[in-house]
């Protein structure tokens, strides 16, 4: 069994590595902010138009920012041999994988969720719509990270796999994008967002249940090659 002390050490290690490579964590965040702020400049200052497309802007920017960070989840460990040590370690590989993903979500994805209300407010979204946006991102971003990491791990052995990764992952992201923006749009027009929330929650549970095992299998396959 993995002790709590061991888990805390593993999490601390991930945060220390992220601090040493903090520029990699800042890139997706800056990309997210710039994309959201450039849209109003490109389409004009119409409040009605901005309010109508704001959910799609924020969700698409978050999706692309997460996609941008996927290559860094296990790439460094694969190149320096740490991934092989993780496979051979006494700790269960699935636990190490989930800790790695949790640290990545906290450092690379959660800041996007924290910034989303500020950007939504700048785009004219009401407080109720902002709350729905936050909940939809909390439910949807783990799905994006888990599904994307599964594909990214499968392509670890391919150098310079950025374009291939995008082509494989983007079609899988479409359902999350649809239901995430549907929840926000429903609140904006006075309807209930419960239905899209249920779908996002189901996708989140399904991803948390299946993706870790797929990622572990992909890591073992990549290390053995």
Buried (B, 14 or more C-beta within 10 A) or exposed (E): EEEEEBBEEBBEEBEEBBEEEEEBBEBBBEBBBEBBBEBBEEEEEEEEEBBBBBBBBBBBBBBBBBBBBBBBBBBBBBEEEBBBEBBEEEBEBEBBBBBBBBBBBBBBBBBBBEBBBEBBBEBBBEEEBBBBBBBBBBBBBBBBBBBBBBBBBBBBEEEEBBEEBBEBBBEBBEBBBEBBBBBBBBBBEEEEBEEBBEBBBEBBEEBBEEBBEBBBBBBEEBBEE
